[in-house]
């Protein structure tokens, strides 16, 4: 239509912000210049936020992505995002524009409502899921979740057995550490402990995704698209673990020996264990 956004001053400090009203999954964006003018943007950045205060830049191929904009006022330049954004607020930040005109933009955003289950933890609580051992395969475990926090330390996930075997996913100095402890070093001398660290600055109050897949003694550990594959020898496929998972902390202090871990303080979204929606289950029971 006629018109469009054109700030009084054309410089690198201008931006156009959209409030979508609720958290939305954004799959594509499109831009035009100002109607019937010589004002159009030739490249721009896209930023997004859940609350409108803490912003993140859209990245592609591990770098901040500058979108190619328009070459005239009226052609529509449509861009399908390589990976969708989940946010309530968007900001279009012009980088360059027509040298014979000013900043001018008309924009369109494409997407749909984002359905999610979110639960908050206050640093003193945890969510315990006890499952039926008959329903599970001892050889396959898949756990996925998203989290966001401002704290650099905290337990995300813990599971242990009678003889000291345990698996712990913990945030330590803003990095995620997956610790697999095979308990008794006398019976498992070769692989008594496995510790893998992924990610950094994960305490930035943005959502981060985690996926742990355990098939026999093959484990895939993924944090925000970065995956560490490893093959554990010997007894790893026979971990003696309880049929209980705790999220956000260790339920009984001192249960894992003398460990003094901090409980998680922040939010979890869409926790799944072998296809079971844990947060939805907690809400209904």
Secondary structure, DSSP 4 states (H G I P E B T S, - for coil): ----B--SS-STT--EEEEEEEEEEEEEEEEE--TTSS--EEEEEEEEESSSSS-EE-EETTEEPPEE--SSSS--EEEEEEEEEEEEEEEEEEEEE-TTS---BEEEEEEEEPP--EEEEESS--EEEE--GGGS-TTEEEEEEEEEES-S-EEEEEEE-TTSEEEEEEEETTEEEEEEEES-TTT--TTSEEEEEE-S---SSS-EEEEEEEETTEEEEEETTEEEEEE--GGGGG----SEEEESS-SSTTTTTT--PPBPEEEEEEEEETTEEHHHHHHH-
